[in-house]
Amino acid sequence: MREFEPLTSVEAADEFIQRHKLSFLYIYGTDCSVCHALQPQVRRLMMSYPEIQLAEIDAWEVQEVAGRFSVFTVPVLLLFVDGKEYIREARIVHLDLLDEKIRKIYELATE
């Protein structure tokens, strides 16, 4: 199973996004039960997309993340291509629809 790289600052998140052509940021909250239940499912889903680099950041520990990425609730799932946000899912995430969106972008970005 793929693991998320833990990030501890907004600067680290920005650097991660800029460093990778395809980057996926999982923004969660420490005491968020939805966040903790969804993360293993997202990790399994991302097994199909090995070119996408994965990272996570705790919005309660790094509060600046809310302002930087316009986060109003957690979890928030963000997919970036060449530093530009292409997918944003928040709170209630339908994994089949997310998979469909990622697949379309992934096929174009990895051609």
Backbone torsions as a table, in degrees:
resi	resn	phi	psi	omega
1	MET	NA	140.8	-179.0
2	ARG	-76.8	148.6	-179.7
3	GLU	-111.2	153.8	175.9
4	PHE	-91.4	134.7	174.4
5	GLU	-74.4	123.5	179.4
6	PRO	-75.3	134.0	178.0
7	LEU	-115.8	142.7	-174.3
8	THR	-120.3	9.6	177.0
9	SER	-157.4	160.5	176.8
10	VAL	-64.5	-37.3	178.7
11	GLU	-62.3	-41.1	177.6
12	ALA	-64.4	-37.7	178.0
13	ALA	-65.2	-45.6	178.8
14	ASP	-61.4	-42.5	-179.5
15	GLU	-65.2	-41.2	178.2
16	PHE	-60.0	-46.4	-178.7
17	ILE	-63.7	-41.0	-179.0
18	GLN	-73.1	-29.4	-176.1
19	ARG	-73.2	-25.8	-173.8
20	HIS	-118.0	138.3	176.4
21	LYS	-60.2	-46.7	178.3
22	LEU	-117.3	116.5	-179.5
23	SER	-133.3	143.5	-177.5
24	PHE	-125.4	124.2	-177.9
25	LEU	-114.5	123.9	178.6
26	TYR	-105.9	110.5	-179.8
27	ILE	-101.2	123.6	-173.7
28	TYR	-134.8	174.9	175.1
29	GLY	-121.2	142.3	-176.1
30	THR	-53.9	-46.4	-176.5
31	ASP	-99.9	21.5	-177.6
32	CYS	-91.7	109.5	-178.1
33	SER	-67.3	-35.2	177.5
34	VAL	-62.5	-42.8	180.0
35	CYS	-58.6	-46.9	-176.5
36	HIS	-72.3	-29.7	177.4
37	ALA	-76.0	-35.1	-176.5
38	LEU	-77.8	-33.7	-172.6
39	GLN	-56.5	-45.8	178.6
40	PRO	-62.8	-32.7	178.2
41	GLN	-68.2	-40.1	177.8
42	VAL	-66.8	-40.4	178.0
43	ARG	-59.7	-42.4	177.6
44	ARG	-63.6	-44.3	179.1
45	LEU	-58.8	-41.9	-175.5
46	MET	-72.6	-8.8	174.0
47	MET	-60.1	-28.3	-179.4
48	SER	-77.8	-8.1	-175.0
49	TYR	-128.8	71.8	-173.9
50	PRO	-65.5	-20.5	-179.0
51	GLU	-78.8	-15.6	-179.6
52	ILE	-85.1	124.3	178.1
53	GLN	-85.1	138.2	-173.8
54	LEU	-110.9	137.9	174.7
55	ALA	-145.2	157.8	178.4
56	GLU	-134.3	151.7	177.2
57	ILE	-146.1	136.5	-178.7
58	ASP	-86.3	114.4	-176.5
59	ALA	-69.6	-20.2	179.1
60	TRP	-85.5	-29.1	178.2
61	GLU	-82.2	-39.2	179.8
62	VAL	-113.8	81.7	-172.0
63	GLN	-65.9	-22.8	179.4
64	GLU	-64.7	-19.3	-178.7
65	VAL	-61.4	-31.2	-179.8
66	ALA	-61.6	-45.8	179.1
67	GLY	-71.7	-41.3	-176.7
68	ARG	-64.6	-40.1	-175.7
69	PHE	-112.3	15.3	179.5
70	SER	51.3	55.8	-178.6
71	VAL	-97.9	122.5	179.6
72	PHE	-111.8	-14.8	178.0
73	THR	-153.4	164.1	176.4
74	VAL	-124.7	154.3	-1.8
75	PRO	-78.0	157.5	172.3
76	VAL	-127.0	131.2	179.7
77	LEU	-114.3	123.3	-176.8
78	LEU	-124.8	131.5	174.3
79	LEU	-113.6	127.8	179.5
80	PHE	-116.1	140.5	173.1
81	VAL	-122.9	121.4	-177.3
82	ASP	50.3	41.2	176.0
83	GLY	81.4	-1.3	-178.9
84	LYS	-106.9	133.9	179.9
85	GLU	-70.9	126.5	179.2
86	TYR	-113.9	-31.6	-179.6
87	ILE	-133.1	137.5	174.1
88	ARG	-137.5	121.3	174.3
89	GLU	-126.7	141.8	-178.9
90	ALA	-140.6	150.0	175.2
91	ARG	57.4	-83.7	-179.8
92	ILE	-96.6	110.7	-175.1
93	VAL	-113.1	124.1	175.2
94	HIS	-91.6	106.8	-172.2
95	LEU	-62.8	-34.4	179.1
96	ASP	-66.3	-39.5	177.8
97	LEU	-70.4	-38.7	177.1
98	LEU	-62.0	-44.1	178.7
99	ASP	-58.6	-43.7	179.6
100	GLU	-61.5	-45.3	179.8
101	LYS	-63.7	-46.2	-178.9
102	ILE	-63.2	-43.3	-177.7
103	ARG	-57.0	-44.9	-179.4
104	LYS	-61.0	-47.0	-179.6
105	ILE	-68.0	-42.1	-178.2
106	TYR	-60.6	-44.3	-179.8
107	GLU	-62.6	-40.1	178.8
108	LEU	-71.4	-39.1	-176.0
109	ALA	-76.2	-20.6	-176.6
110	THR	-109.2	12.0	179.5
111	GLU	-70.0	NA	NA
